[in-house]
Amino acid sequence: MDLPKEAPDYAKAFLEALKEAGVSIVAALPESLLGSVYRLLRQQNEIRYVQVTNEAELPGICVGAYLGGKKAVMIMENSGLRQGLEPIARFAYSHHLPVTMIMAFRGEWGERNWWGHNHAQTMEPILNALRIPYRFVREIAEIKPAIKRALLHADGSQWPVALAMTGNCVEVPAYAKD
């Protein structure tokens, strides 16, 4: 499938990374920082795209796919980590089942939305408390290797992993445009 020329480079790299890594299911709660990724996912038929109404639904979809022999990722804003925490922890600690989380990092330096700051303040302490390894992905060239390595690490460790997308790997908020 040819990707639309008007799609941002980060979104094209993101979709190509998912395909190259063999991801067959993406479960997501759409948000604005990765908006173009969600639009591209809706426009293609190679990866099944499942939208949810609450982040707590995401881990079950991804673990179900994993148990069925499929590669899946969950995509959400970093605020969704708090919402999905119980199923993520239960799958990890009770069953050692991997979940690959890709999160838009809301609350980055320069965040203008008052409600976005607490997402940054809580994400890393929560991931650290649960011993979930995570990496920040800031440059477009890092997207493909980061997604591939995250899936490999989750599978090899039988444990959740997280990627926090920021910098050039998210939409430029309207307030930050020249």
C-alpha positions in Angstrom: 0.0 0.0 0.0 1.3 3.4 -0.9 1.2 5.8 2.0 -0.4 9.2 1.5 2.2 11.9 0.6 0.6 14.3 3.0 1.2 12.0 6.0 4.0 13.2 8.3 7.3 11.3 8.0 7.0 10.1 11.6 3.7 8.5 10.9 4.9 6.8 7.7 7.9 5.4 9.6 5.7 4.2 12.4 3.4 2.3 10.1 6.3 0.8 8.1 7.9 -0.2 11.4 4.8 -2.1 12.5 4.6 -3.9 9.2 8.3 -4.8 9.1 8.2 -6.0 12.7 5.3 -8.4 11.8 2.6 -6.7 13.9 -0.8 -7.9 12.8 -3.0 -6.2 15.4 -2.9 -2.7 16.8 -5.3 -1.9 19.7 -5.5 1.8 20.4 -7.3 4.6 22.1 -6.7 7.5 19.6 -5.3 10.8 20.9 -4.0 13.9 19.1 -0.2 13.5 19.4 -0.2 10.4 17.2 -3.2 11.4 15.1 -1.6 10.7 11.8 -0.6 7.2 12.8 -4.3 6.4 13.6 -5.4 7.9 10.3 -2.9 5.7 8.4 -3.9 2.6 10.3 -7.6 3.2 9.3 -6.6 3.6 5.6 -4.8 0.2 5.3 -5.8 -3.4 5.5 -2.6 -5.2 6.4 -2.8 -4.6 10.1 -6.0 -5.1 12.0 -6.8 -1.9 13.8 -9.0 -2.1 16.9 -10.2 1.1 18.6 -11.3 0.9 22.2 -13.2 3.2 24.5 -10.9 2.7 27.5 -7.2 1.9 27.9 -8.0 -0.9 30.3 -9.3 -2.9 27.3 -5.9 -2.7 25.5 -3.8 -5.2 27.4 -6.4 -8.0 27.1 -6.6 -7.5 23.3 -2.8 -7.6 23.0 -2.4 -10.6 25.3 -5.2 -12.5 23.5 -3.4 -11.9 20.2 -0.1 -13.0 21.7 -1.7 -16.3 23.0 -3.2 -16.8 19.5 0.3 -16.5 17.9 0.0 -12.9 16.7 2.1 -9.9 17.3 0.2 -7.0 18.7 0.9 -3.6 20.2 -1.2 -1.2 22.2 -1.0 2.5 21.4 -2.3 5.3 23.7 -1.3 8.5 25.4 0.9 8.1 28.4 -2.1 9.0 30.6 -3.6 5.6 29.6 -0.9 3.8 31.6 -2.8 4.7 34.8 -6.1 3.4 33.3 -4.6 0.2 32.0 -2.5 -0.5 35.0 -4.4 -3.3 36.7 -4.6 -5.6 33.6 -1.0 -4.8 32.7 0.2 -5.7 36.2 -1.9 -8.8 36.4 -0.7 -10.2 33.0 2.9 -9.4 34.0 3.0 -10.6 37.6 0.5 -13.4 37.5 1.2 -14.9 34.1 4.5 -13.4 32.7 2.7 -12.3 29.5 4.3 -9.7 27.4 2.6 -6.5 26.3 4.2 -3.9 24.0 3.0 -0.4 24.8 3.6 2.6 22.6 2.6 5.8 24.2 2.5 9.4 23.1 4.5 11.3 25.7 2.1 14.0 26.9 3.7 16.5 29.3 6.9 17.1 27.4 8.8 20.3 28.0 6.8 23.1 26.4 3.4 21.4 27.1 0.8 24.1 27.1 -2.1 22.0 28.4 -2.3 22.1 32.2 -3.8 18.7 32.3 -0.9 17.2 30.3 1.8 17.7 32.9 0.6 15.1 35.4 0.9 12.5 32.7 4.6 13.1 32.4 5.0 13.2 36.2 3.4 9.8 36.8 4.5 7.8 33.8 8.1 7.0 34.7 7.4 6.4 38.4 4.6 3.9 37.5 6.8 2.1 34.9 9.7 2.0 37.4 7.5 0.7 40.2 6.3 -2.2 38.0 9.8 -2.8 36.7 8.6 -2.3 33.1 11.5 -1.3 30.9 10.9 1.7 28.7 12.7 3.9 26.2 12.0 7.4 24.8 11.9 7.7 21.0 12.6 11.2 19.9 13.9 10.9 16.3 12.2 9.5 13.2 15.3 7.3 12.5 14.8 5.6 15.9 11.2 4.5 15.3 11.8 1.3 13.3 14.6 -0.1 15.5 12.8 0.9 18.7 9.6 -0.9 17.7 11.4 -4.0 16.5 13.5 -4.2 19.7 10.5 -3.5 22.0 8.6 -6.5 20.5 11.7 -8.7 20.7 12.4 -7.6 24.3 8.8 -8.2 25.4 8.7 -11.6 23.8 12.1 -12.7 25.1 11.5 -11.4 28.6 7.9 -12.4 28.8 7.3 -9.0 30.4 5.7 -5.7 29.3 7.8 -3.0 27.7 7.0 0.6 26.8 8.0 3.2 24.2 7.3 6.8 24.8 7.1 8.8 21.6 8.1 12.4 21.7 10.2 15.0 19.9 10.0 14.5 16.1 8.0 11.3 16.6 4.7 13.0 17.4 2.4 15.6 15.8 3.6 19.1 16.3 0.9 20.7 18.5 -0.8 23.7 17.0 0.6 26.0 19.6 4.2 25.0 18.8 4.0 25.6 15.0 5.7 28.7 13.6 
